[in-house]
Amino acid sequence: MAEVASSSAAVAPHPLPRVAIQFCTQCKWMLRAAYFAQELLSTFSTSLGEVALQPATGGTFVVTLTHLPEGAATTSTTTLWDRKTDGGFPETKELKRRLRDVIEPNRDLGHVDRKHPKPAATPAEITMAPQDDKSASEVTSHLKKHPANADKNNSPLGDDARAAVAAAHANTGQKEIAEAPPPGQGLGELRRERQQQEIQATSTQSENNQACEDCA
């Protein structure tokens, strides 16, 4: 009976696909290995044939998958995670994705896939928005049409303001503003006085020129 059972056990293969988690007993990683085994079984359930824990030494933590590829005659072993190669321990969702990609590539892992970062967009997919070159007049016109400014009427310009605008157009504002008007006198009155002075100076110059020509 014992020999027959032993012979049957030797002939019977391991259930596939088979996940083996090798862990270092000296590092006390058994509970960590058991946690990963539980997570894989909870997600894939009967899609897995077996999840085995294999004690080892030397800081080992390796997760391997043995499966029979479709159309193949022999089994294939794939390393899903190696602590020394991949660096540290895997995240549960990353280990599940790697296992899924081998045994069930078309399976949707739900929230595990949704949290997976998407690849960066290629330069061809990146489109630049056209720049809107609006002049100052267009911007001002747009602001005037805004509902918040609908009830605001343009106030008429006073004499001082008109004089300042005229001086700016004639590029003579600096010359006129250099002399501040006396208290109680506006810029318009000062401008009129300056114009009268210029007219008088022109008349005097004409008279002087006439006198010089007569003398000659």
PATI-976490 format. One record per residue: residue number from 1; residue in one letter; z, x, y negated of N, C-alpha, C, O in turn. Coordinates in steps of 0.02 Angstrom, whole numbers. Example, Ala and Ser with C-alpha at 12.3 -4.5 7.8 and 13.67 -1.06 7.14 Angstrom:
% PATI-976490
> num;residu;nzz;nxx;nyy;cazz;caxx;cayy;czz;cxx;cyy;ozz;oxx;oyy
> 1;A;390;660;284;390;615;225;390;660;165;423;712;166
> 2;S;354;642;112;357;684;53;394;645;-2;402;670;-57
END
This chain:
% PATI-976490
> num;residu;nzz;nxx;nyy;cazz;caxx;cayy;czz;cxx;cyy;ozz;oxx;oyy
> 1;M;0;41;60;0;0;0;0;43;-63;-37;30;-110
> 2;A;43;96;-63;47;139;-122;-18;177;-132;-41;185;-188
> 3;E;-47;200;-76;-109;238;-82;-166;195;-106;-208;217;-145
> 4;V;-169;133;-83;-222;87;-104;-215;71;-178;-264;71;-216
> 5;A;-153;57;-199;-141;42;-270;-159;102;-313;-188;94;-367
> 6;S;-141;161;-289;-156;222;-327;-231;232;-331;-258;252;-383
> 7;S;-265;219;-276;-338;227;-275;-371;177;-321;-419;194;-356
> 8;S;-346;115;-322;-375;64;-366;-363;81;-440;-407;71;-482
> 9;A;-304;107;-455;-288;126;-523;-331;184;-546;-350;188;-605
> 10;A;-346;230;-499;-386;287;-518;-458;267;-531;-492;296;-573
> 11;V;-482;217;-494;-551;195;-502;-559;151;-564;-610;155;-598
> 12;A;-508;110;-579;-513;64;-635;-514;102;-701;-468;142;-712
> 13;P;-564;91;-745;-567;127;-810;-518;96;-859;-491;42;-848
> 14;H;-507;131;-915;-466;104;-968;-504;47;-1003;-565;51;-1010
> 15;P;-469;-5;-1024;-503;-59;-1061;-532;-31;-1126;-499;7;-1162
> 16;L;-593;-49;-1140;-627;-26;-1200;-640;-84;-1248;-647;-142;-1226
> 17;P;-643;-71;-1311;-631;-7;-1345;-557;11;-1345;-513;-33;-1347
> 18;R;-543;76;-1343;-475;101;-1336;-458;146;-1395;-494;194;-1410
> 19;V;-403;129;-1428;-379;170;-1484;-319;210;-1459;-273;182;-1430
> 20;A;-320;275;-1472;-264;319;-1454;-236;351;-1517;-273;380;-1557
> 21;I;-171;347;-1525;-138;377;-1583;-92;432;-1558;-41;420;-1527
> 22;Q;-112;494;-1572;-72;552;-1554;-25;569;-1612;-47;573;-1670
> 23;F;38;578;-1597;87;591;-1650;135;646;-1627;147;654;-1568
> 24;C;160;682;-1676;206;737;-1662;277;709;-1653;304;677;-1698
> 25;T;306;722;-1595;374;698;-1582;426;739;-1620;478;713;-1638
> 26;Q;411;803;-1632;458;845;-1668;464;824;-1742;515;835;-1774
> 27;C;410;795;-1767;410;771;-1837;438;700;-1842;446;674;-1897
> 28;K;453;670;-1786;481;602;-1783;434;551;-1815;453;513;-1859
> 29;W;371;553;-1792;320;508;-1818;306;450;-1770;255;417;-1777
> 30;M;350;438;-1723;337;385;-1674;336;316;-1707;292;275;-1692
> 31;L;383;302;-1752;384;237;-1785;322;228;-1829;296;172;-1836
> 32;R;299;281;-1859;239;277;-1900;178;261;-1856;137;219;-1874
> 33;A;174;294;-1799;118;280;-1753;121;209;-1727;70;176;-1720
> 34;A;182;185;-1712;190;117;-1687;171;66;-1741;144;13;-1726
> 35;Y;184;82;-1803;166;37;-1858;90;29;-1863;65;-26;-1869
> 36;F;53;86;-1860;-20;82;-1863;-47;44;-1803;-95;6;-1809
> 37;A;-17;54;-1744;-40;18;-1684;-31;-57;-1693;-74;-96;-1675
> 38;Q;26;-77;-1721;39;-148;-1732;-11;-177;-1782;-35;-233;-1771
> 39;E;-26;-141;-1835;-74;-166;-1885;-143;-175;-1856;-177;-225;-1869
> 40;L;-165;-128;-1815;-232;-133;-1785;-235;-191;-1736;-285;-228;-1734
> 41;L;-182;-200;-1697;-182;-256;-1649;-178;-323;-1686;-209;-372;-1663
> 42;S;-142;-326;-1741;-137;-389;-1778;-203;-409;-1808;-219;-469;-1812
> 43;T;-243;-361;-1829;-307;-376;-1861;-363;-388;-1810;-400;-437;-1816
> 44;F;-369;-345;-1760;-425;-348;-1714;-410;-386;-1650;-455;-409;-1616
> 45;S;-346;-392;-1634;-325;-434;-1576;-363;-416;-1513;-364;-358;-1492
> 46;T;-397;-465;-1482;-431;-454;-1418;-496;-416;-1426;-529;-401;-1376
> 47;S;-516;-400;-1487;-576;-357;-1496;-561;-287;-1473;-608;-248;-1461
> 48;L;-498;-269;-1466;-477;-205;-1439;-456;-212;-1367;-424;-261;-1348
> 49;G;-475;-163;-1327;-453;-165;-1258;-384;-136;-1249;-345;-158;-1206
> 50;E;-368;-85;-1290;-303;-52;-1282;-288;-10;-1343;-333;18;-1375
> 51;V;-224;-6;-1360;-200;40;-1411;-144;80;-1380;-93;53;-1359
> 52;A;-154;146;-1376;-106;189;-1340;-73;238;-1389;-104;261;-1436
> 53;L;-9;252;-1375;28;302;-1412;34;364;-1368;58;359;-1312
> 54;Q;13;421;-1394;14;483;-1355;58;534;-1391;41;557;-1445
> 55;P;115;552;-1361;159;602;-1392;127;671;-1391;93;689;-1342
> 56;A;137;709;-1444;110;777;-1450;157;819;-1492;211;795;-1510
> 57;T;138;880;-1506;178;926;-1547;132;959;-1599;72;946;-1602
> 58;G;163;1003;-1639;124;1043;-1686;100;1004;-1747;48;1021;-1775
> 59;G;138;954;-1768;118;917;-1828;54;877;-1820;17;867;-1867
> 60;T;42;853;-1759;-20;816;-1745;-12;743;-1763;39;711;-1748
> 61;F;-62;716;-1795;-68;644;-1805;-143;628;-1807;-175;633;-1859
> 62;V;-170;608;-1750;-241;597;-1742;-252;527;-1712;-219;508;-1663
> 63;V;-298;490;-1741;-317;424;-1716;-388;428;-1691;-434;442;-1729
> 64;T;-398;416;-1626;-465;419;-1596;-484;351;-1567;-440;311;-1550
> 65;L;-549;340;-1561;-576;279;-1533;-624;296;-1477;-672;334;-1488
> 66;T;-613;269;-1419;-659;276;-1362;-692;209;-1350;-657;159;-1338
> 67;H;-758;207;-1353;-793;144;-1344;-860;157;-1309;-882;214;-1302
> 68;L;-891;104;-1288;-956;108;-1255;-1008;79;-1302;-1013;18;-1310
> 69;P;-1048;122;-1334;-1099;97;-1380;-1148;51;-1346;-1160;57;-1286
> 70;E;-1177;6;-1383;-1224;-42;-1355;-1286;-6;-1329;-1318;33;-1365
> 71;G;-1303;-19;-1266;-1361;12;-1235;-1349;81;-1208;-1395;112;-1181
> 72;A;-1286;107;-1213;-1272;174;-1188;-1242;170;-1118;-1212;119;-1100
> 73;A;-1251;223;-1080;-1225;225;-1011;-1157;259;-1007;-1121;249;-959
> 74;T;-1140;299;-1057;-1076;335;-1057;-1037;317;-1120;-1064;295;-1170
> 75;T;-972;328;-1115;-928;313;-1171;-933;367;-1225;-955;422;-1212
> 76;S;-912;348;-1285;-912;394;-1342;-844;393;-1375;-813;340;-1382
> 77;T;-821;451;-1396;-756;457;-1429;-766;477;-1502;-800;526;-1517
> 78;T;-736;439;-1546;-742;451;-1618;-673;461;-1648;-627;424;-1634
> 79;T;-667;512;-1690;-604;524;-1725;-603;482;-1788;-642;494;-1834
> 80;L;-557;434;-1791;-552;392;-1850;-512;425;-1905;-527;416;-1965
> 81;W;-461;463;-1886;-419;497;-1936;-386;557;-1906;-359;554;-1850
> 82;D;-387;613;-1943;-352;673;-1923;-312;697;-1983;-339;712;-2035
> 83;R;-247;699;-1975;-203;716;-2031;-220;785;-2060;-218;793;-2120
> 84;K;-236;833;-2018;-250;901;-2042;-318;906;-2076;-328;948;-2119
> 85;T;-365;863;-2057;-432;865;-2086;-437;820;-2147;-463;840;-2199
> 86;D;-413;758;-2140;-419;709;-2194;-363;715;-2246;-369;690;-2302
> 87;G;-309;749;-2227;-255;759;-2274;-205;701;-2276;-221;647;-2302
> 88;G;-146;712;-2248;-94;660;-2249;-108;604;-2200;-148;610;-2154
> 89;F;-75;548;-2211;-82;490;-2168;-130;440;-2199;-136;437;-2260
> 90;P;-163;400;-2158;-211;353;-2185;-178;291;-2214;-122;274;-2195
> 91;E;-211;260;-2261;-191;193;-2283;-212;144;-2229;-263;153;-2196
> 92;T;-173;92;-2219;-188;44;-2166;-257;13;-2175;-294;7;-2126
> 93;K;-274;-6;-2236;-340;-38;-2247;-397;10;-2234;-450;-10;-2210
> 94;E;-387;75;-2249;-439;124;-2236;-449;134;-2161;-505;140;-2138
> 95;L;-394;136;-2123;-400;144;-2051;-434;83;-2020;-474;90;-1974
> 96;K;-418;24;-2044;-450;-37;-2019;-525;-36;-2034;-565;-56;-1992
> 97;R;-544;-14;-2094;-615;-13;-2111;-653;35;-2066;-708;20;-2043
> 98;R;-624;93;-2053;-658;142;-2011;-665;116;-1939;-717;128;-1908
> 99;L;-615;82;-1914;-620;54;-1847;-671;-2;-1846;-710;-7;-1799
> 100;R;-671;-45;-1896;-719;-100;-1899;-791;-75;-1902;-835;-104;-1870
> 101;D;-803;-21;-1939;-871;4;-1947;-900;27;-1881;-961;31;-1874
> 102;V;-858;43;-1832;-883;67;-1767;-891;10;-1717;-943;4;-1685
> 103;I;-840;-32;-1711;-842;-83;-1657;-871;-149;-1680;-902;-185;-1640
> 104;E;-863;-167;-1744;-888;-231;-1770;-913;-222;-1841;-880;-243;-1889
> 105;P;-971;-192;-1850;-995;-175;-1918;-1005;-236;-1962;-998;-231;-2023
> 106;N;-1021;-294;-1933;-1036;-353;-1973;-974;-396;-1987;-980;-449;-2017
> 107;R;-917;-374;-1966;-856;-414;-1975;-830;-407;-2046;-830;-353;-2076
> 108;D;-807;-463;-2073;-777;-464;-2140;-701;-460;-2133;-670;-501;-2099
> 109;L;-672;-411;-2165;-599;-401;-2160;-562;-437;-2216;-502;-425;-2226
> 110;G;-595;-480;-2253;-560;-520;-2304;-534;-478;-2361;-572;-442;-2393
> 111;H;-470;-483;-2375;-440;-450;-2433;-446;-374;-2428;-446;-340;-2479
> 112;V;-451;-348;-2367;-458;-275;-2359;-525;-252;-2389;-528;-200;-2421
> 113;D;-577;-292;-2378;-642;-275;-2405;-645;-288;-2480;-678;-251;-2517
> 114;R;-612;-341;-2504;-614;-357;-2575;-581;-303;-2617;-602;-291;-2674
> 115;K;-530;-271;-2591;-496;-219;-2629;-531;-152;-2623;-513;-104;-2657
> 116;H;-581;-148;-2579;-617;-85;-2571;-658;-71;-2633;-697;-114;-2654
> 117;P;-652;-12;-2663;-689;3;-2724;-764;3;-2712;-788;29;-2661
> 118;K;-801;-26;-2759;-873;-29;-2752;-904;37;-2775;-875;71;-2818
> 119;P;-962;56;-2748;-994;118;-2770;-1016;114;-2843;-1030;60;-2869
> 120;A;-1018;171;-2875;-1036;173;-2946;-1109;152;-2954;-1151;164;-2911
> 121;A;-1123;120;-3010;-1191;96;-3023;-1237;155;-3036;-1218;204;-3068
> 122;T;-1299;150;-3011;-1349;202;-3021;-1375;198;-3092;-1369;146;-3124
> 123;P;-1405;254;-3117;-1432;251;-3186;-1483;196;-3196;-1489;170;-3252
> 124;A;-1521;179;-3143;-1572;126;-3150;-1541;58;-3162;-1571;15;-3193
> 125;E;-1478;49;-3138;-1445;-15;-3145;-1409;-22;-3212;-1390;-77;-3231
> 126;I;-1401;34;-3247;-1364;32;-3310;-1414;17;-3365;-1461;55;-3376
> 127;T;-1404;-37;-3400;-1447;-57;-3455;-1408;-54;-3520;-1351;-79;-3524
> 128;M;-1438;-24;-3569;-1405;-18;-3633;-1424;-77;-3677;-1482;-97;-3680
> 129;A;-1374;-106;-3709;-1387;-162;-3754;-1422;-138;-3816;-1402;-87;-3844
> 130;P;-1475;-173;-3839;-1511;-151;-3900;-1465;-153;-3960;-1426;-199;-3969
> 131;Q;-1472;-102;-4001;-1431;-99;-4061;-1459;-147;-4114;-1519;-153;-4122
> 132;D;-1414;-180;-4148;-1433;-229;-4198;-1429;-197;-4266;-1375;-187;-4294
> 133;D;-1488;-179;-4293;-1490;-146;-4357;-1496;-199;-4412;-1551;-221;-4429
> 134;K;-1440;-220;-4438;-1439;-270;-4491;-1425;-236;-4558;-1381;-193;-4563
> 135;S;-1463;-255;-4607;-1453;-228;-4673;-1391;-259;-4705;-1363;-308;-4680
> 136;A;-1371;-230;-4760;-1311;-255;-4795;-1323;-326;-4821;-1278;-367;-4822
> 137;S;-1386;-339;-4843;-1400;-406;-4869;-1395;-459;-4815;-1371;-514;-4827
> 138;E;-1418;-442;-4754;-1413;-490;-4699;-1341;-504;-4680;-1323;-561;-4666
> 139;V;-1300;-452;-4681;-1229;-461;-4665;-1196;-504;-4718;-1156;-549;-4702
> 140;T;-1212;-492;-4781;-1182;-532;-4835;-1203;-604;-4830;-1163;-650;-4840
> 141;S;-1268;-615;-4814;-1292;-684;-4807;-1258;-719;-4750;-1241;-778;-4754
> 142;H;-1247;-682;-4696;-1213;-712;-4638;-1141;-731;-4655;-1116;-783;-4635
> 143;L;-1107;-688;-4693;-1038;-703;-4712;-1034;-764;-4758;-987;-803;-4755
> 144;K;-1084;-771;-4801;-1084;-829;-4846;-1093;-894;-4808;-1068;-946;-4830
> 145;K;-1129;-891;-4752;-1140;-952;-4713;-1083;-968;-4666;-1082;-1022;-4635
> 146;H;-1034;-924;-4661;-978;-936;-4616;-939;-997;-4641;-929;-1005;-4701
> 147;P;-915;-1040;-4594;-877;-1099;-4615;-817;-1084;-4658;-800;-1124;-4702
> 148;A;-785;-1028;-4647;-726;-1011;-4686;-742;-999;-4759;-699;-1006;-4803
> 149;N;-806;-980;-4773;-826;-967;-4842;-870;-1022;-4871;-899;-1013;-4925
> 150;A;-874;-1078;-4836;-920;-1131;-4858;-897;-1162;-4924;-939;-1180;-4965
> 151;D;-831;-1167;-4935;-805;-1201;-4994;-795;-1154;-5053;-771;-1175;-5106
> 152;K;-814;-1092;-5045;-803;-1043;-5098;-866;-1038;-5140;-919;-1018;-5115
> 153;N;-862;-1056;-5204;-920;-1052;-5249;-918;-986;-5287;-865;-959;-5302
> 154;N;-977;-962;-5302;-981;-900;-5340;-961;-913;-5413;-990;-957;-5445
> 155;S;-914;-876;-5438;-891;-885;-5507;-940;-850;-5554;-964;-796;-5537
> 156;P;-954;-878;-5613;-1000;-846;-5660;-970;-781;-5685;-910;-773;-5691
> 157;L;-1015;-734;-5700;-993;-669;-5724;-977;-673;-5798;-1012;-707;-5836
> 158;G;-925;-639;-5818;-908;-636;-5888;-949;-583;-5925;-990;-548;-5894
> 159;D;-938;-578;-5990;-974;-529;-6030;-960;-458;-6007;-1005;-416;-6003
> 160;D;-896;-444;-5993;-878;-377;-5971;-912;-359;-5905;-936;-303;-5897
> 161;A;-913;-407;-5859;-943;-393;-5794;-1018;-383;-5801;-1046;-339;-5769
> 162;R;-1052;-424;-5844;-1124;-416;-5854;-1139;-347;-5885;-1188;-315;-5866
> 163;A;-1097;-327;-5932;-1107;-262;-5963;-1100;-205;-5913;-1138;-157;-5914
> 164;A;-1051;-212;-5867;-1041;-160;-5816;-1101;-158;-5769;-1122;-104;-5748
> 165;V;-1128;-217;-5751;-1187;-218;-5706;-1247;-188;-5740;-1284;-149;-5709
> 166;A;-1258;-205;-5804;-1315;-177;-5841;-1308;-101;-5847;-1358;-65;-5842
> 167;A;-1247;-77;-5859;-1237;-5;-5864;-1251;30;-5798;-1277;86;-5797
> 168;A;-1233;-3;-5743;-1246;27;-5678;-1320;31;-5664;-1343;81;-5636
> 169;H;-1359;-21;-5683;-1432;-20;-5672;-1465;33;-5716;-1513;66;-5694
> 170;A;-1440;43;-5776;-1469;92;-5821;-1443;162;-5809;-1464;210;-5842
> 171;N;-1395;168;-5762;-1365;233;-5746;-1331;264;-5806;-1330;325;-5814
> 172;T;-1303;222;-5849;-1268;246;-5909;-1196;225;-5909;-1163;228;-5961
> 173;G;-1172;203;-5852;-1103;177;-5849;-1052;230;-5862;-1001;218;-5894
> 174;Q;-1065;291;-5837;-1016;344;-5845;-1009;363;-5919;-954;378;-5943
> 175;K;-1065;361;-5954;-1062;381;-6024;-1023;331;-6065;-987;349;-6111
> 176;E;-1032;265;-6048;-999;214;-6088;-926;205;-6069;-884;190;-6112
> 177;I;-911;213;-6005;-843;202;-5983;-798;261;-5999;-737;255;-5997
> 178;A;-829;319;-6017;-789;379;-6031;-742;366;-6090;-687;393;-6094
> 179;E;-767;325;-6137;-725;309;-6196;-694;240;-6186;-730;190;-6188
> 180;A;-631;237;-6174;-597;174;-6161;-594;133;-6225;-580;161;-6278
> 181;P;-606;67;-6222;-602;26;-6282;-530;20;-6306;-484;22;-6266
> 182;P;-520;13;-6370;-452;6;-6396;-421;-59;-6372;-457;-104;-6352
> 183;P;-355;-64;-6375;-323;-126;-6352;-347;-187;-6389;-355;-185;-6451
> 184;G;-360;-241;-6353;-384;-302;-6383;-459;-306;-6390;-485;-358;-6410
> 185;Q;-494;-251;-6375;-567;-250;-6381;-598;-244;-6311;-580;-198;-6275
> 186;G;-643;-289;-6293;-674;-288;-6228;-731;-239;-6225;-751;-209;-6275
> 187;L;-757;-231;-6164;-813;-185;-6153;-877;-210;-6187;-918;-171;-6209
> 188;G;-884;-278;-6191;-944;-305;-6223;-945;-289;-6298;-998;-271;-6324
> 189;E;-889;-296;-6332;-886;-281;-6403;-899;-207;-6416;-934;-188;-6463
> 190;L;-870;-164;-6372;-882;-92;-6380;-956;-76;-6371;-984;-34;-6406
> 191;R;-988;-111;-6324;-1059;-98;-6312;-1101;-118;-6373;-1147;-83;-6392
> 192;R;-1084;-176;-6403;-1121;-198;-6462;-1113;-148;-6520;-1161;-134;-6556
> 193;E;-1052;-123;-6529;-1041;-74;-6582;-1082;-10;-6570;-1110;19;-6616
> 194;R;-1084;11;-6505;-1122;71;-6490;-1196;61;-6504;-1230;105;-6530
> 195;Q;-1222;0;-6487;-1292;-13;-6500;-1307;-12;-6575;-1359;14;-6597
> 196;Q;-1262;-41;-6615;-1272;-40;-6687;-1272;31;-6715;-1311;48;-6759
> 197;Q;-1226;72;-6688;-1223;142;-6710;-1287;179;-6692;-1311;220;-6731
> 198;E;-1315;164;-6632;-1376;198;-6613;-1434;176;-6658;-1477;217;-6675
> 199;I;-1436;111;-6676;-1489;87;-6720;-1485;120;-6788;-1535;141;-6817
> 200;Q;-1423;125;-6814;-1414;158;-6879;-1433;231;-6876;-1464;258;-6923
> 201;A;-1415;264;-6820;-1432;335;-6813;-1507;344;-6810;-1534;393;-6837
> 202;T;-1542;297;-6777;-1615;302;-6772;-1648;293;-6841;-1695;328;-6858
> 203;S;-1621;246;-6879;-1648;234;-6946;-1639;295;-6990;-1684;315;-7027
> 204;T;-1579;325;-6987;-1564;385;-7027;-1610;442;-7008;-1633;479;-7051
> 205;Q;-1623;450;-6943;-1666;504;-6920;-1737;494;-6944;-1771;542;-6963
> 206;S;-1759;431;-6944;-1827;417;-6969;-1833;434;-7043;-1884;462;-7065
> 207;E;-1781;417;-7081;-1783;432;-7152;-1784;507;-7164;-1820;531;-7208
> 208;N;-1744;545;-7125;-1743;617;-7132;-1811;648;-7115;-1834;693;-7149
> 209;N;-1842;622;-7063;-1908;648;-7044;-1959;634;-7099;-2002;676;-7113
> 210;Q;-1954;573;-7130;-2000;556;-7184;-1991;603;-7243;-2039;625;-7275
> 211;A;-1928;619;-7257;-1915;664;-7314;-1942;733;-7301;-1970;764;-7345
> 212;C;-1933;757;-7239;-1957;824;-7222;-2032;827;-7226;-2059;878;-7249
> 213;E;-2066;776;-7205;-2139;776;-7207;-2164;775;-7279;-2214;807;-7296
> 214;D;-2129;737;-7323;-2149;735;-7393;-2139;803;-7427;-2179;825;-7468
> 215;C;-2082;836;-7406;-2070;902;-7435;-2123;951;-7415;-2142;995;-7454
> 216;A;-2147;945;-7354;-2198;991;-7330;-2263;980;-7368;-2312;1015;-7355
END
